[in-house]
Amino acid sequence: MPQRFRLTRPAVLVIALLSLGLSGCGLFYKQPVQQGNVLEQDDIDLLKPGMSKRQVSLIIGTPAIVSPFHHDRWEYVSRFKNSDDEVERKNFTVFFENGVLTRLEGDYQPGGTNTDNNREQSERAIAPMSPDKDS
């Protein structure tokens, strides 16, 4: 006759405590989520006044938002949500006049570093573009 397996009261208690304890642990990994345009500071540094729309799109890609009412303005928007559900939003706007790059506005600046310290100094930075005299 086969022997029945019987859990004793202490064994059930240990299993229950382990189950409760492990369910509170962060066993499940939450993938960070990046949405929108991913811009790199090195690419922003390549932008120069006088560039055409095509040149700008080759460097930093096509914009997330092109207003049908403002063809001279491209908006690059990104949103990053990390595994702790903290959300970071960044905006970058490129302005053109007659199809030529004139100024930049937003969370990225040419020749700068994209850090939280810069954001504290100026919530929205504006960089007018002036043509290089050497070009």
PyMOL commands that place a pseudoatom at each C-alpha (Angstrom):
pseudoatom trace, name=CA, resn=MET, resi=1, chain=A, elem=C, hetatm=0, pos=[0.000, 0.000, 0.000]
pseudoatom trace, name=CA, resn=PRO, resi=2, chain=A, elem=C, hetatm=0, pos=[1.487, 3.355, -1.030]
pseudoatom trace, name=CA, resn=GLN, resi=3, chain=A, elem=C, hetatm=0, pos=[2.387, 5.745, 1.698]
pseudoatom trace, name=CA, resn=ARG, resi=4, chain=A, elem=C, hetatm=0, pos=[0.503, 9.078, 1.698]
pseudoatom trace, name=CA, resn=PHE, resi=5, chain=A, elem=C, hetatm=0, pos=[2.458, 12.264, 1.767]
pseudoatom trace, name=CA, resn=ARG, resi=6, chain=A, elem=C, hetatm=0, pos=[1.284, 14.398, 4.647]
pseudoatom trace, name=CA, resn=LEU, resi=7, chain=A, elem=C, hetatm=0, pos=[2.302, 17.981, 5.351]
pseudoatom trace, name=CA, resn=THR, resi=8, chain=A, elem=C, hetatm=0, pos=[2.790, 18.783, 8.963]
pseudoatom trace, name=CA, resn=ARG, resi=9, chain=A, elem=C, hetatm=0, pos=[1.590, 22.009, 10.462]
pseudoatom trace, name=CA, resn=PRO, resi=10, chain=A, elem=C, hetatm=0, pos=[5.128, 23.546, 10.689]
pseudoatom trace, name=CA, resn=ALA, resi=11, chain=A, elem=C, hetatm=0, pos=[5.808, 22.675, 7.029]
pseudoatom trace, name=CA, resn=VAL, resi=12, chain=A, elem=C, hetatm=0, pos=[2.578, 24.388, 5.924]
pseudoatom trace, name=CA, resn=LEU, resi=13, chain=A, elem=C, hetatm=0, pos=[3.479, 27.434, 8.022]
pseudoatom trace, name=CA, resn=VAL, resi=14, chain=A, elem=C, hetatm=0, pos=[6.977, 27.653, 6.484]
pseudoatom trace, name=CA, resn=ILE, resi=15, chain=A, elem=C, hetatm=0, pos=[5.583, 27.345, 2.945]
pseudoatom trace, name=CA, resn=ALA, resi=16, chain=A, elem=C, hetatm=0, pos=[2.965, 30.028, 3.645]
pseudoatom trace, name=CA, resn=LEU, resi=17, chain=A, elem=C, hetatm=0, pos=[5.537, 32.444, 5.104]
pseudoatom trace, name=CA, resn=LEU, resi=18, chain=A, elem=C, hetatm=0, pos=[7.941, 31.886, 2.210]
pseudoatom trace, name=CA, resn=SER, resi=19, chain=A, elem=C, hetatm=0, pos=[5.159, 32.468, -0.312]
pseudoatom trace, name=CA, resn=LEU, resi=20, chain=A, elem=C, hetatm=0, pos=[4.109, 35.720, 1.355]
pseudoatom trace, name=CA, resn=GLY, resi=21, chain=A, elem=C, hetatm=0, pos=[7.693, 36.895, 1.732]
pseudoatom trace, name=CA, resn=LEU, resi=22, chain=A, elem=C, hetatm=0, pos=[8.638, 36.203, -1.864]
pseudoatom trace, name=CA, resn=SER, resi=23, chain=A, elem=C, hetatm=0, pos=[5.505, 37.806, -3.261]
pseudoatom trace, name=CA, resn=GLY, resi=24, chain=A, elem=C, hetatm=0, pos=[6.623, 41.129, -1.771]
pseudoatom trace, name=CA, resn=CYS, resi=25, chain=A, elem=C, hetatm=0, pos=[10.017, 40.959, -3.458]
pseudoatom trace, name=CA, resn=GLY, resi=26, chain=A, elem=C, hetatm=0, pos=[10.668, 42.704, -6.725]
pseudoatom trace, name=CA, resn=LEU, resi=27, chain=A, elem=C, hetatm=0, pos=[10.907, 39.529, -8.732]
pseudoatom trace, name=CA, resn=PHE, resi=28, chain=A, elem=C, hetatm=0, pos=[9.338, 41.014, -11.820]
pseudoatom trace, name=CA, resn=TYR, resi=29, chain=A, elem=C, hetatm=0, pos=[11.447, 43.291, -13.978]
pseudoatom trace, name=CA, resn=LYS, resi=30, chain=A, elem=C, hetatm=0, pos=[9.708, 46.312, -15.483]
pseudoatom trace, name=CA, resn=GLN, resi=31, chain=A, elem=C, hetatm=0, pos=[11.104, 47.292, -18.835]
pseudoatom trace, name=CA, resn=PRO, resi=32, chain=A, elem=C, hetatm=0, pos=[11.974, 51.002, -19.201]
pseudoatom trace, name=CA, resn=VAL, resi=33, chain=A, elem=C, hetatm=0, pos=[9.872, 52.604, -21.944]
pseudoatom trace, name=CA, resn=GLN, resi=34, chain=A, elem=C, hetatm=0, pos=[11.210, 55.206, -24.396]
pseudoatom trace, name=CA, resn=GLN, resi=35, chain=A, elem=C, hetatm=0, pos=[8.649, 56.947, -26.605]
pseudoatom trace, name=CA, resn=GLY, resi=36, chain=A, elem=C, hetatm=0, pos=[9.056, 59.656, -29.204]
pseudoatom trace, name=CA, resn=ASN, resi=37, chain=A, elem=C, hetatm=0, pos=[12.271, 61.013, -30.676]
pseudoatom trace, name=CA, resn=VAL, resi=38, chain=A, elem=C, hetatm=0, pos=[15.505, 59.858, -29.064]
pseudoatom trace, name=CA, resn=LEU, resi=39, chain=A, elem=C, hetatm=0, pos=[17.933, 62.747, -29.498]
pseudoatom trace, name=CA, resn=GLU, resi=40, chain=A, elem=C, hetatm=0, pos=[21.642, 62.631, -28.704]
pseudoatom trace, name=CA, resn=GLN, resi=41, chain=A, elem=C, hetatm=0, pos=[23.651, 65.680, -27.667]
pseudoatom trace, name=CA, resn=ASP, resi=42, chain=A, elem=C, hetatm=0, pos=[26.324, 64.805, -30.260]
pseudoatom trace, name=CA, resn=ASP, resi=43, chain=A, elem=C, hetatm=0, pos=[23.690, 65.081, -33.003]
pseudoatom trace, name=CA, resn=ILE, resi=44, chain=A, elem=C, hetatm=0, pos=[22.382, 68.411, -31.672]
pseudoatom trace, name=CA, resn=ASP, resi=45, chain=A, elem=C, hetatm=0, pos=[25.966, 69.730, -31.741]
pseudoatom trace, name=CA, resn=LEU, resi=46, chain=A, elem=C, hetatm=0, pos=[26.066, 69.062, -35.509]
pseudoatom trace, name=CA, resn=LEU, resi=47, chain=A, elem=C, hetatm=0, pos=[23.194, 71.474, -36.212]
pseudoatom trace, name=CA, resn=LYS, resi=48, chain=A, elem=C, hetatm=0, pos=[24.373, 74.727, -37.805]
pseudoatom trace, name=CA, resn=PRO, resi=49, chain=A, elem=C, hetatm=0, pos=[22.495, 77.837, -38.935]
pseudoatom trace, name=CA, resn=GLY, resi=50, chain=A, elem=C, hetatm=0, pos=[21.633, 77.838, -42.598]
pseudoatom trace, name=CA, resn=MET, resi=51, chain=A, elem=C, hetatm=0, pos=[21.068, 74.078, -42.834]
pseudoatom trace, name=CA, resn=SER, resi=52, chain=A, elem=C, hetatm=0, pos=[18.161, 72.914, -44.960]
pseudoatom trace, name=CA, resn=LYS, resi=53, chain=A, elem=C, hetatm=0, pos=[15.231, 70.934, -43.591]
pseudoatom trace, name=CA, resn=ARG, resi=54, chain=A, elem=C, hetatm=0, pos=[16.612, 67.857, -45.344]
pseudoatom trace, name=CA, resn=GLN, resi=55, chain=A, elem=C, hetatm=0, pos=[20.011, 68.223, -43.664]
pseudoatom trace, name=CA, resn=VAL, resi=56, chain=A, elem=C, hetatm=0, pos=[18.376, 68.623, -40.247]
pseudoatom trace, name=CA, resn=SER, resi=57, chain=A, elem=C, hetatm=0, pos=[16.193, 65.555, -40.774]
pseudoatom trace, name=CA, resn=LEU, resi=58, chain=A, elem=C, hetatm=0, pos=[19.247, 63.513, -41.800]
pseudoatom trace, name=CA, resn=ILE, resi=59, chain=A, elem=C, hetatm=0, pos=[21.034, 64.478, -38.565]
pseudoatom trace, name=CA, resn=ILE, resi=60, chain=A, elem=C, hetatm=0, pos=[18.273, 64.230, -35.943]
pseudoatom trace, name=CA, resn=GLY, resi=61, chain=A, elem=C, hetatm=0, pos=[15.532, 62.413, -37.818]
pseudoatom trace, name=CA, resn=THR, resi=62, chain=A, elem=C, hetatm=0, pos=[12.010, 63.341, -38.701]
pseudoatom trace, name=CA, resn=PRO, resi=63, chain=A, elem=C, hetatm=0, pos=[10.037, 65.241, -36.074]
pseudoatom trace, name=CA, resn=ALA, resi=64, chain=A, elem=C, hetatm=0, pos=[7.316, 63.695, -33.946]
pseudoatom trace, name=CA, resn=ILE, resi=65, chain=A, elem=C, hetatm=0, pos=[5.069, 66.690, -34.512]
pseudoatom trace, name=CA, resn=VAL, resi=66, chain=A, elem=C, hetatm=0, pos=[4.746, 68.857, -37.609]
pseudoatom trace, name=CA, resn=SER, resi=67, chain=A, elem=C, hetatm=0, pos=[1.970, 71.382, -37.260]
pseudoatom trace, name=CA, resn=PRO, resi=68, chain=A, elem=C, hetatm=0, pos=[-0.123, 71.882, -40.391]
pseudoatom trace, name=CA, resn=PHE, resi=69, chain=A, elem=C, hetatm=0, pos=[-0.316, 75.557, -39.411]
pseudoatom trace, name=CA, resn=HIS, resi=70, chain=A, elem=C, hetatm=0, pos=[3.422, 76.076, -38.732]
pseudoatom trace, name=CA, resn=HIS, resi=71, chain=A, elem=C, hetatm=0, pos=[5.484, 74.442, -41.484]
pseudoatom trace, name=CA, resn=ASP, resi=72, chain=A, elem=C, hetatm=0, pos=[8.508, 76.387, -40.279]
pseudoatom trace, name=CA, resn=ARG, resi=73, chain=A, elem=C, hetatm=0, pos=[8.595, 74.654, -36.880]
pseudoatom trace, name=CA, resn=TRP, resi=74, chain=A, elem=C, hetatm=0, pos=[9.468, 71.032, -36.079]
pseudoatom trace, name=CA, resn=GLU, resi=75, chain=A, elem=C, hetatm=0, pos=[8.791, 69.611, -32.621]
pseudoatom trace, name=CA, resn=TYR, resi=76, chain=A, elem=C, hetatm=0, pos=[10.777, 66.692, -31.234]
pseudoatom trace, name=CA, resn=VAL, resi=77, chain=A, elem=C, hetatm=0, pos=[9.140, 65.198, -28.154]
pseudoatom trace, name=CA, resn=SER, resi=78, chain=A, elem=C, hetatm=0, pos=[10.356, 62.295, -26.046]
pseudoatom trace, name=CA, resn=ARG, resi=79, chain=A, elem=C, hetatm=0, pos=[9.100, 60.549, -22.945]
pseudoatom trace, name=CA, resn=PHE, resi=80, chain=A, elem=C, hetatm=0, pos=[11.097, 58.097, -20.851]
pseudoatom trace, name=CA, resn=LYS, resi=81, chain=A, elem=C, hetatm=0, pos=[9.509, 55.986, -18.122]
pseudoatom trace, name=CA, resn=ASN, resi=82, chain=A, elem=C, hetatm=0, pos=[11.970, 54.020, -16.005]
pseudoatom trace, name=CA, resn=SER, resi=83, chain=A, elem=C, hetatm=0, pos=[11.316, 50.840, -14.038]
pseudoatom trace, name=CA, resn=ASP, resi=84, chain=A, elem=C, hetatm=0, pos=[10.314, 52.906, -10.963]
pseudoatom trace, name=CA, resn=ASP, resi=85, chain=A, elem=C, hetatm=0, pos=[7.526, 54.584, -13.001]
pseudoatom trace, name=CA, resn=GLU, resi=86, chain=A, elem=C, hetatm=0, pos=[9.332, 57.947, -12.946]
pseudoatom trace, name=CA, resn=VAL, resi=87, chain=A, elem=C, hetatm=0, pos=[8.619, 59.875, -16.147]
pseudoatom trace, name=CA, resn=GLU, resi=88, chain=A, elem=C, hetatm=0, pos=[11.037, 62.273, -17.837]
pseudoatom trace, name=CA, resn=ARG, resi=89, chain=A, elem=C, hetatm=0, pos=[9.799, 64.415, -20.729]
pseudoatom trace, name=CA, resn=LYS, resi=90, chain=A, elem=C, hetatm=0, pos=[12.007, 66.363, -23.126]
pseudoatom trace, name=CA, resn=ASN, resi=91, chain=A, elem=C, hetatm=0, pos=[11.039, 68.811, -25.839]
pseudoatom trace, name=CA, resn=PHE, resi=92, chain=A, elem=C, hetatm=0, pos=[13.136, 70.245, -28.634]
pseudoatom trace, name=CA, resn=THR, resi=93, chain=A, elem=C, hetatm=0, pos=[11.908, 72.651, -31.307]
pseudoatom trace, name=CA, resn=VAL, resi=94, chain=A, elem=C, hetatm=0, pos=[13.688, 73.555, -34.538]
pseudoatom trace, name=CA, resn=PHE, resi=95, chain=A, elem=C, hetatm=0, pos=[12.684, 76.770, -36.321]
pseudoatom trace, name=CA, resn=PHE, resi=96, chain=A, elem=C, hetatm=0, pos=[13.159, 77.471, -40.021]
pseudoatom trace, name=CA, resn=GLU, resi=97, chain=A, elem=C, hetatm=0, pos=[12.756, 80.585, -42.151]
pseudoatom trace, name=CA, resn=ASN, resi=98, chain=A, elem=C, hetatm=0, pos=[12.400, 80.000, -45.896]
pseudoatom trace, name=CA, resn=GLY, resi=99, chain=A, elem=C, hetatm=0, pos=[13.443, 76.370, -45.404]
pseudoatom trace, name=CA, resn=VAL, resi=100, chain=A, elem=C, hetatm=0, pos=[16.662, 77.290, -43.562]
pseudoatom trace, name=CA, resn=LEU, resi=101, chain=A, elem=C, hetatm=0, pos=[17.486, 76.551, -39.904]
pseudoatom trace, name=CA, resn=THR, resi=102, chain=A, elem=C, hetatm=0, pos=[17.403, 79.741, -37.813]
pseudoatom trace, name=CA, resn=ARG, resi=103, chain=A, elem=C, hetatm=0, pos=[17.041, 78.813, -34.137]
pseudoatom trace, name=CA, resn=LEU, resi=104, chain=A, elem=C, hetatm=0, pos=[16.599, 76.013, -31.606]
pseudoatom trace, name=CA, resn=GLU, resi=105, chain=A, elem=C, hetatm=0, pos=[14.499, 75.903, -28.458]
pseudoatom trace, name=CA, resn=GLY, resi=106, chain=A, elem=C, hetatm=0, pos=[14.015, 73.349, -25.705]
pseudoatom trace, name=CA, resn=ASP, resi=107, chain=A, elem=C, hetatm=0, pos=[15.808, 70.914, -23.446]
pseudoatom trace, name=CA, resn=TYR, resi=108, chain=A, elem=C, hetatm=0, pos=[18.822, 70.408, -25.754]
pseudoatom trace, name=CA, resn=GLN, resi=109, chain=A, elem=C, hetatm=0, pos=[21.319, 73.058, -26.861]
pseudoatom trace, name=CA, resn=PRO, resi=110, chain=A, elem=C, hetatm=0, pos=[24.217, 72.882, -29.315]
pseudoatom trace, name=CA, resn=GLY, resi=111, chain=A, elem=C, hetatm=0, pos=[27.602, 72.746, -27.639]
pseudoatom trace, name=CA, resn=GLY, resi=112, chain=A, elem=C, hetatm=0, pos=[26.014, 72.109, -24.256]
pseudoatom trace, name=CA, resn=THR, resi=113, chain=A, elem=C, hetatm=0, pos=[25.509, 69.169, -21.997]
pseudoatom trace, name=CA, resn=ASN, resi=114, chain=A, elem=C, hetatm=0, pos=[22.071, 67.805, -21.334]
pseudoatom trace, name=CA, resn=THR, resi=115, chain=A, elem=C, hetatm=0, pos=[21.978, 67.606, -17.544]
pseudoatom trace, name=CA, resn=ASP, resi=116, chain=A, elem=C, hetatm=0, pos=[19.496, 68.277, -14.783]
pseudoatom trace, name=CA, resn=ASN, resi=117, chain=A, elem=C, hetatm=0, pos=[21.620, 71.252, -13.625]
pseudoatom trace, name=CA, resn=ASN, resi=118, chain=A, elem=C, hetatm=0, pos=[21.010, 72.987, -16.945]
pseudoatom trace, name=CA, resn=ARG, resi=119, chain=A, elem=C, hetatm=0, pos=[17.288, 72.417, -16.584]
pseudoatom trace, name=CA, resn=GLU, resi=120, chain=A, elem=C, hetatm=0, pos=[17.281, 74.035, -13.125]
pseudoatom trace, name=CA, resn=GLN, resi=121, chain=A, elem=C, hetatm=0, pos=[19.003, 77.144, -14.510]
pseudoatom trace, name=CA, resn=SER, resi=122, chain=A, elem=C, hetatm=0, pos=[16.557, 77.554, -17.372]
pseudoatom trace, name=CA, resn=GLU, resi=123, chain=A, elem=C, hetatm=0, pos=[13.375, 75.571, -17.799]
pseudoatom trace, name=CA, resn=ARG, resi=124, chain=A, elem=C, hetatm=0, pos=[13.235, 76.385, -21.523]
pseudoatom trace, name=CA, resn=ALA, resi=125, chain=A, elem=C, hetatm=0, pos=[16.442, 77.378, -23.241]
pseudoatom trace, name=CA, resn=ILE, resi=126, chain=A, elem=C, hetatm=0, pos=[16.378, 79.392, -26.448]
pseudoatom trace, name=CA, resn=ALA, resi=127, chain=A, elem=C, hetatm=0, pos=[19.338, 79.461, -28.815]
pseudoatom trace, name=CA, resn=PRO, resi=128, chain=A, elem=C, hetatm=0, pos=[19.193, 81.931, -31.693]
pseudoatom trace, name=CA, resn=MET, resi=129, chain=A, elem=C, hetatm=0, pos=[21.241, 80.735, -34.616]
pseudoatom trace, name=CA, resn=SER, resi=130, chain=A, elem=C, hetatm=0, pos=[23.644, 83.135, -36.321]
pseudoatom trace, name=CA, resn=PRO, resi=131, chain=A, elem=C, hetatm=0, pos=[25.520, 82.141, -39.471]
pseudoatom trace, name=CA, resn=ASP, resi=132, chain=A, elem=C, hetatm=0, pos=[29.179, 81.264, -39.076]
pseudoatom trace, name=CA, resn=LYS, resi=133, chain=A, elem=C, hetatm=0, pos=[31.409, 83.886, -40.687]
pseudoatom trace, name=CA, resn=ASP, resi=134, chain=A, elem=C, hetatm=0, pos=[33.950, 81.230, -41.677]
pseudoatom trace, name=CA, resn=SER, resi=135, chain=A, elem=C, hetatm=0, pos=[31.458, 79.228, -43.762]
for i in range(1, 135): cmd.bond("trace and resi %d" % i, "trace and resi %d" % (i + 1))
show_as sticks, trace
zoom trace
